[in-house]
Amino acid sequence: MAKLKSWSEVARGGVLALGLVLAAHGAQAAIDVDAAKETARQNNCFKCHGMEKAKDGPAWKAVAAKYKGKPEAFERLTKHLTTGEKAKFPDGHEENHKIVKVANQAELKNLIDWILSL
């Protein structure tokens, strides 16, 4: 016959489960939206990208949808934003994508995490 757990064991288990839920939520809350938007403004990203509407570049919500659930998403966007690779425009021509200038890697990570969260 299985031994019943004491109330203290049950409570510890509940606290652990609550901690895991809050930690998962905290990972999403770690994005500094205002700082990400400021990074985008400083790099003139809004010139070519809208939140919901495509301009010369795809809408960021479309980018987030394209990469949703794909493990390579962060790496792919990092490469796109930091290497100046070719970007295709609606009229068919291609140009080198502007290299995003950031103070540190945390700023770049925050921008990419924000785009992917949309």
N, CA, C and O atoms as a DFTB+ gen file, in Angstrom:
472 C
 N C O
     1  1       0.832      -1.158       0.000
     2  2       0.000       0.000       0.000
     3  2       0.889       1.238       0.000
     4  3       1.876       1.297       0.733
     5  1       0.537       2.235      -0.827
     6  2       1.336       3.447      -0.951
     7  2       1.173       4.312       0.276
     8  3       0.076       4.462       0.813
     9  1       2.284       4.877       0.711
    10  2       2.274       5.753       1.883
    11  2       1.755       7.131       1.478
    12  3       2.214       7.697       0.485
    13  1       0.817       7.668       2.226
    14  2       0.292       9.003       1.960
    15  2       1.339      10.036       2.332
    16  3       2.061       9.886       3.318
    17  1       1.411      11.083       1.529
    18  2       2.374      12.151       1.787
    19  2       1.851      13.056       2.893
    20  3       0.644      13.236       3.060
    21  1       2.781      13.613       3.633
    22  2       2.387      14.562       4.667
    23  2       1.998      15.885       4.020
    24  3       2.349      16.148       2.870
    25  1       1.284      16.702       4.753
    26  2       0.867      18.011       4.227
    27  2       2.076      18.872       3.877
    28  3       2.013      19.654       2.929
    29  1       3.154      18.748       4.608
    30  2       4.347      19.551       4.301
    31  2       4.957      19.126       2.964
    32  3       5.457      19.967       2.217
    33  1       4.919      17.820       2.657
    34  2       5.423      17.347       1.368
    35  2       4.529      17.832       0.226
    36  3       5.020      18.233      -0.830
    37  1       3.233      17.792       0.446
    38  2       2.280      18.271      -0.566
    39  2       2.487      19.766      -0.791
    40  3       2.498      20.225      -1.933
    41  1       2.647      20.514       0.268
    42  2       2.844      21.958       0.162
    43  2       4.142      22.276      -0.580
    44  3       4.171      23.168      -1.428
    45  1       5.214      21.549      -0.261
    46  2       6.483      21.772      -0.966
    47  2       6.320      21.509      -2.460
    48  3       6.839      22.261      -3.285
    49  1       5.605      20.452      -2.806
    50  2       5.346      20.140      -4.213
    51  2       4.556      21.249      -4.894
    52  3       4.841      21.604      -6.038
    53  1       3.569      21.793      -4.198
    54  2       2.769      22.891      -4.750
    55  2       3.604      24.143      -4.954
    56  3       3.464      24.826      -5.969
    57  1       4.461      24.445      -4.010
    58  2       5.335      25.614      -4.128
    59  2       6.297      25.428      -5.295
    60  3       6.555      26.373      -6.040
    61  1       6.827      24.223      -5.460
    62  2       7.731      23.940      -6.574
    63  2       7.000      24.129      -7.904
    64  3       7.528      24.756      -8.823
    65  1       5.792      23.589      -8.004
    66  2       5.017      23.727      -9.248
    67  2       4.719      25.194      -9.534
    68  3       4.837      25.638     -10.677
    69  1       4.337      25.944      -8.520
    70  2       4.069      27.370      -8.703
    71  2       5.331      28.099      -9.152
    72  3       5.270      28.976     -10.014
    73  1       6.464      27.743      -8.575
    74  2       7.734      28.356      -8.967
    75  2       8.061      28.098     -10.424
    76  3       8.551      28.990     -11.116
    77  1       7.796      26.884     -10.899
    78  2       8.054      26.556     -12.301
    79  2       7.155      27.358     -13.229
    80  3       7.612      27.830     -14.270
    81  1       5.899      27.517     -12.874
    82  2       4.965      28.312     -13.687
    83  2       5.427      29.763     -13.728
    84  3       5.461      30.373     -14.797
    85  1       5.783      30.317     -12.579
    86  2       6.226      31.707     -12.539
    87  2       7.532      31.895     -13.292
    88  3       7.726      32.930     -13.930
    89  1       8.429      30.925     -13.237
    90  2       9.694      31.018     -13.972
    91  2       9.427      31.027     -15.475
    92  3      10.051      31.788     -16.214
    93  1       8.507      30.187     -15.924
    94  2       8.173      30.163     -17.355
    95  2       7.567      31.491     -17.772
    96  3       7.887      32.010     -18.841
    97  1       6.707      32.038     -16.952
    98  2       6.111      33.338     -17.263
    99  2       7.174      34.431     -17.229
   100  3       7.140      35.356     -18.040
   101  1       8.110      34.328     -16.302
   102  2       9.176      35.318     -16.190
   103  2      10.059      35.358     -17.419
   104  3      10.585      36.416     -17.765
   105  1      10.233      34.225     -18.089
   106  2      11.048      34.191     -19.304
   107  2      10.418      35.071     -20.369
   108  3      11.130      35.748     -21.111
   109  1       9.092      35.072     -20.457
   110  2       8.407      35.926     -21.415
   111  2       8.465      37.386     -20.961
   112  3       8.637      38.288     -21.780
   113  1       8.322      37.612     -19.673
   114  2       8.301      38.966     -19.144
   115  2       9.678      39.626     -19.195
   116  3       9.788      40.836     -18.993
   117  1      10.726      38.851     -19.462
   118  2      12.080      39.388     -19.477
   119  2      12.323      40.328     -20.660
   120  3      13.317      41.055     -20.667
   121  1      11.448      40.328     -21.643
   122  2      11.619      41.209     -22.805
   123  2      11.287      42.636     -22.394
   124  3      10.225      42.907     -21.834
   125  1      12.207      43.534     -22.680
   126  2      11.981      44.961     -22.428
   127  2      11.465      45.561     -23.730
   128  3      12.245      45.943     -24.602
   129  1      10.135      45.640     -23.853
   130  2       9.491      46.081     -25.092
   131  2       9.917      47.497     -25.458
   132  3      10.229      47.766     -26.618
   133  1       9.934      48.397     -24.492
   134  2      10.311      49.787     -24.781
   135  2      11.743      49.870     -25.306
   136  3      12.025      50.612     -26.247
   137  1      12.641      49.104     -24.692
   138  2      14.038      49.113     -25.140
   139  2      14.163      48.510     -26.539
   140  3      14.945      48.997     -27.356
   141  1      13.399      47.455     -26.817
   142  2      13.436      46.840     -28.147
   143  2      12.939      47.824     -29.203
   144  3      13.540      47.945     -30.270
   145  1      11.859      48.518     -28.914
   146  2      11.332      49.508     -29.859
   147  2      12.325      50.645     -30.066
   148  3      12.462      51.160     -31.176
   149  1      13.010      51.035     -29.007
   150  2      14.007      52.096     -29.126
   151  2      15.185      51.637     -29.995
   152  3      15.684      52.407     -30.815
   153  1      15.621      50.409     -29.821
   154  2      16.684      49.854     -30.668
   155  2      16.233      49.868     -32.126
   156  3      16.993      50.246     -33.017
   157  1      14.997      49.455     -32.357
   158  2      14.454      49.454     -33.721
   159  2      14.396      50.874     -34.287
   160  3      14.728      51.093     -35.452
   161  1      13.972      51.840     -33.461
   162  2      13.918      53.248     -33.913
   163  2      15.306      53.775     -34.259
   164  3      15.500      54.416     -35.292
   165  1      16.260      53.497     -33.388
   166  2      17.626      53.978     -33.598
   167  2      18.239      53.416     -34.872
   168  3      19.105      54.049     -35.476
   169  1      17.803      52.248     -35.281
   170  2      18.340      51.602     -36.480
   171  2      17.441      51.773     -37.701
   172  3      17.659      51.134     -38.730
   173  1      16.436      52.629     -37.587
   174  2      15.492      52.912     -38.684
   175  2      14.767      51.678     -39.200
   176  3      14.414      51.614     -40.377
   177  1      14.545      50.705     -38.336
   178  2      13.865      49.475     -38.744
   179  2      12.420      49.739     -39.177
   180  3      11.894      49.062     -40.060
   181  1      11.787      50.734     -38.544
   182  2      10.381      51.015     -38.859
   183  2      10.213      51.602     -40.260
   184  3       9.094      51.684     -40.767
   185  1      11.303      52.005     -40.877
   186  2      11.234      52.506     -42.252
   187  2      10.771      51.391     -43.202
   188  3       9.996      51.635     -44.127
   189  1      11.250      50.184     -42.961
   190  2      10.949      49.057     -43.857
   191  2      10.003      48.023     -43.259
   192  3       9.437      47.212     -43.991
   193  1       9.824      48.039     -41.945
   194  2       8.995      47.020     -41.284
   195  2       7.909      47.671     -40.453
   196  3       8.176      48.582     -39.669
   197  1       6.685      47.202     -40.628
   198  2       5.578      47.577     -39.757
   199  2       5.323      46.452     -38.786
   200  3       5.832      45.344     -38.957
   201  1       4.542      46.730     -37.776
   202  2       4.191      45.675     -36.823
   203  2       3.275      44.648     -37.483
   204  3       3.518      43.443     -37.414
   205  1       2.221      45.146     -38.120
   206  2       1.221      44.261     -38.706
   207  2       1.154      44.356     -40.225
   208  3       0.641      43.452     -40.886
   209  1       1.665      45.438     -40.772
   210  2       1.557      45.667     -42.207
   211  2       2.954      45.646     -42.845
   212  3       3.883      46.290     -42.358
   213  1       3.079      44.898     -43.937
   214  2       4.351      44.847     -44.658
   215  2       4.606      46.185     -45.339
   216  3       3.686      46.834     -45.837
   217  1       5.848      46.572     -45.349
   218  2       6.285      47.749     -46.097
   219  2       7.271      47.214     -47.126
   220  3       6.935      46.284     -47.859
   221  1       8.474      47.769     -47.204
   222  2       9.494      47.175     -48.073
   223  2       9.963      45.836     -47.514
   224  3      10.410      44.964     -48.260
   225  1       9.859      45.681     -46.211
   226  2      10.188      44.421     -45.551
   227  2       8.929      43.818     -44.963
   228  3       7.897      44.486     -44.895
   229  1       8.996      42.575     -44.541
   230  2       7.803      41.926     -43.989
   231  2       7.395      42.546     -42.648
   232  3       8.225      43.089     -41.920
   233  1       6.113      42.453     -42.345
   234  2       5.622      42.881     -41.033
   235  2       6.257      41.979     -39.978
   236  3       6.462      40.787     -40.209
   237  1       6.562      42.550     -38.832
   238  2       7.208      41.756     -37.792
   239  2       6.314      40.649     -37.268
   240  3       6.809      39.594     -36.870
   241  1       5.001      40.869     -37.258
   242  2       4.103      39.784     -36.830
   243  2       4.179      38.624     -37.819
   244  3       4.046      37.466     -37.422
   245  1       4.388      38.916     -39.092
   246  2       4.544      37.861     -40.098
   247  2       5.863      37.114     -39.883
   248  3       5.927      35.898     -40.062
   249  1       6.906      37.837     -39.502
   250  2       8.200      37.210     -39.210
   251  2       8.042      36.275     -38.007
   252  3       8.521      35.141     -38.024
   253  1       7.365      36.767     -36.964
   254  2       7.150      35.943     -35.770
   255  2       6.349      34.690     -36.122
   256  3       6.659      33.602     -35.635
   257  1       5.333      34.830     -36.952
   258  2       4.512      33.680     -37.356
   259  2       5.336      32.689     -38.177
   260  3       5.203      31.476     -38.009
   261  1       6.181      33.204     -39.057
   262  2       7.015      32.347     -39.907
   263  2       7.945      31.463     -39.072
   264  3       8.165      30.297     -39.399
   265  1       8.488      32.027     -37.994
   266  2       9.473      31.308     -37.191
   267  2       8.905      30.669     -35.926
   268  3       9.647      30.058     -35.158
   269  1       7.591      30.803     -35.701
   270  2       6.984      30.257     -34.477
   271  2       7.283      28.764     -34.352
   272  3       7.015      27.981     -35.263
   273  1       7.843      28.393     -33.202
   274  2       8.132      26.998     -32.916
   275  2       9.360      26.431     -33.608
   276  3       9.667      25.250     -33.449
   277  1      10.064      27.249     -34.370
   278  2      11.250      26.752     -35.075
   279  2      12.494      27.022     -34.227
   280  3      12.765      28.167     -33.867
   281  1      13.240      25.979     -33.912
   282  2      14.399      26.145     -33.037
   283  2      15.487      27.045     -33.617
   284  3      16.279      27.612     -32.864
   285  1      15.538      27.185     -34.923
   286  2      16.578      27.999     -35.549
   287  2      16.199      29.477     -35.654
   288  3      16.975      30.271     -36.186
   289  1      15.036      29.855     -35.162
   290  2      14.527      31.221     -35.338
   291  2      15.495      32.288     -34.834
   292  3      15.827      33.218     -35.568
   293  1      15.944      32.161     -33.602
   294  2      16.815      33.183     -33.026
   295  2      18.118      33.285     -33.805
   296  3      18.573      34.382     -34.130
   297  1      18.709      32.149     -34.099
   298  2      19.981      32.137     -34.846
   299  2      19.793      32.750     -36.238
   300  3      20.641      33.511     -36.705
   301  1      18.691      32.419     -36.889
   302  2      18.421      32.918     -38.245
   303  2      18.273      34.434     -38.251
   304  3      18.851      35.112     -39.101
   305  1      17.503      34.968     -37.307
   306  2      17.324      36.423     -37.251
   307  2      18.609      37.125     -36.830
   308  3      18.900      38.223     -37.304
   309  1      19.371      36.506     -35.954
   310  2      20.660      37.090     -35.564
   311  2      21.550      37.252     -36.792
   312  3      22.151      38.307     -36.995
   313  1      21.632      36.211     -37.604
   314  2      22.446      36.281     -38.815
   315  2      21.918      37.372     -39.755
   316  3      22.691      38.159     -40.301
   317  1      20.610      37.409     -39.933
   318  2      20.015      38.379     -40.861
   319  2      20.300      39.824     -40.429
   320  3      20.556      40.693     -41.263
   321  1      20.252      40.061     -39.129
   322  2      20.410      41.427     -38.629
   323  2      21.860      41.857     -38.446
   324  3      22.140      43.048     -38.308
   325  1      22.787      40.898     -38.443
   326  2      24.177      41.252     -38.121
   327  2      25.175      41.039     -39.249
   328  3      26.342      41.402     -39.108
   329  1      24.741      40.455     -40.372
   330  2      25.708      40.151     -41.429
   331  2      25.516      40.954     -42.708
   332  3      26.376      40.926     -43.588
   333  1      24.408      41.665     -42.824
   334  2      24.171      42.427     -44.048
   335  2      23.812      41.563     -45.236
   336  3      24.043      41.954     -46.380
   337  1      23.245      40.378     -44.980
   338  2      22.866      39.496     -46.085
   339  2      21.791      40.144     -46.950
   340  3      21.153      41.113     -46.539
   341  1      21.598      39.613     -48.126
   342  2      20.640      40.177     -49.081
   343  2      19.213      40.081     -48.550
   344  3      18.814      39.080     -47.954
   345  1      18.457      41.153     -48.785
   346  2      17.036      41.193     -48.466
   347  2      16.290      41.452     -49.763
   348  3      16.658      42.336     -50.537
   349  1      15.247      40.679     -49.993
   350  2      14.462      40.826     -51.220
   351  2      13.311      41.805     -50.969
   352  3      12.599      41.694     -49.970
   353  1      13.139      42.753     -51.875
   354  2      12.100      43.763     -51.766
   355  2      10.881      43.361     -52.590
   356  3      10.980      42.519     -53.481
   357  1       9.718      43.971     -52.287
   358  2       8.487      43.603     -52.997
   359  2       8.575      43.725     -54.521
   360  3       7.924      42.968     -55.241
   361  1       9.376      44.676     -55.014
   362  2       9.485      44.844     -56.468
   363  2      10.472      43.855     -57.094
   364  3      10.691      43.876     -58.305
   365  1      11.071      42.985     -56.260
   366  2      11.964      41.953     -56.772
   367  2      13.450      42.263     -56.643
   368  3      14.272      41.350     -56.712
   369  1      13.812      43.523     -56.459
   370  2      15.241      43.823     -56.336
   371  2      15.751      43.403     -54.959
   372  3      14.977      43.225     -54.019
   373  1      17.047      43.251     -54.865
   374  2      17.679      42.857     -53.611
   375  2      18.699      43.900     -53.180
   376  3      19.377      44.513     -54.005
   377  1      18.790      44.083     -51.891
   378  2      19.790      44.974     -51.294
   379  2      20.329      44.283     -50.056
   380  3      19.687      43.397     -49.492
   381  1      21.511      44.697     -49.642
   382  2      22.040      44.206     -48.375
   383  2      21.194      44.773     -47.245
   384  3      20.902      45.968     -47.214
   385  1      20.806      43.909     -46.323
   386  2      20.046      44.364     -45.159
   387  2      20.971      45.203     -44.292
   388  3      22.142      44.869     -44.115
   389  1      20.447      46.275     -43.763
   390  2      21.223      47.131     -42.867
   391  2      21.657      46.322     -41.642
   392  3      20.857      45.595     -41.054
   393  1      22.911      46.454     -41.273
   394  2      23.410      45.779     -40.074
   395  2      22.954      46.571     -38.853
   396  3      23.218      47.768     -38.738
   397  1      22.276      45.892     -37.955
   398  2      21.754      46.540     -36.753
   399  2      22.904      46.835     -35.810
   400  3      23.712      45.961     -35.495
   401  1      22.965      48.077     -35.368
   402  2      24.011      48.500     -34.434
   403  2      23.432      48.499     -33.025
   404  3      22.409      49.130     -32.761
   405  1      24.092      47.790     -32.134
   406  2      23.670      47.699     -30.742
   407  2      24.873      47.887     -29.832
   408  3      26.016      47.686     -30.241
   409  1      24.602      48.273     -28.601
   410  2      25.674      48.484     -27.627
   411  2      26.268      47.160     -27.151
   412  3      27.454      47.083     -26.830
   413  1      25.429      46.115     -27.109
   414  2      25.888      44.818     -26.619
   415  2      24.952      43.716     -27.115
   416  3      23.898      43.990     -27.689
   417  1      25.351      42.487     -26.885
   418  2      24.565      41.347     -27.361
   419  2      23.221      41.239     -26.654
   420  3      22.262      40.725     -27.231
   421  1      23.137      41.711     -25.426
   422  2      21.863      41.670     -24.692
   423  2      20.823      42.553     -25.389
   424  3      19.641      42.211     -25.431
   425  1      21.260      43.673     -25.927
   426  2      20.352      44.567     -26.645
   427  2      19.837      43.899     -27.920
   428  3      18.652      43.994     -28.242
   429  1      20.728      43.228     -28.635
   430  2      20.328      42.496     -29.840
   431  2      19.372      41.366     -29.484
   432  3      18.360      41.176     -30.160
   433  1      19.680      40.615     -28.434
   434  2      18.825      39.509     -27.993
   435  2      17.441      40.027     -27.641
   436  3      16.436      39.416     -28.005
   437  1      17.382      41.142     -26.942
   438  2      16.099      41.715     -26.552
   439  2      15.268      42.089     -27.785
   440  3      14.064      41.837     -27.821
   441  1      15.906      42.688     -28.791
   442  2      15.205      43.058     -30.023
   443  2      14.646      41.819     -30.724
   444  3      13.478      41.791     -31.113
   445  1      15.478      40.808     -30.881
   446  2      15.039      39.584     -31.568
   447  2      13.954      38.864     -30.768
   448  3      12.965      38.399     -31.334
   449  1      14.142      38.775     -29.461
   450  2      13.113      38.135     -28.626
   451  2      11.779      38.862     -28.752
   452  3      10.722      38.233     -28.800
   453  1      11.835      40.186     -28.806
   454  2      10.608      40.976     -28.940
   455  2       9.941      40.687     -30.288
   456  3       8.736      40.441     -30.339
   457  1      10.704      40.713     -31.363
   458  2      10.130      40.435     -32.696
   459  2       9.479      39.053     -32.698
   460  3       8.356      38.896     -33.177
   461  1      10.173      38.062     -32.169
   462  2       9.641      36.705     -32.170
   463  2       8.442      36.531     -31.232
   464  3       7.686      35.568     -31.367
   465  1       8.267      37.446     -30.296
   466  2       7.147      37.349     -29.340
   467  2       5.841      37.900     -29.902
   468  3       4.779      37.705     -29.311
   469  1       5.916      38.583     -31.036
   470  2       4.721      39.258     -31.574
   471  2       3.709      38.277     -32.144
   472  3       2.657      38.689     -32.632
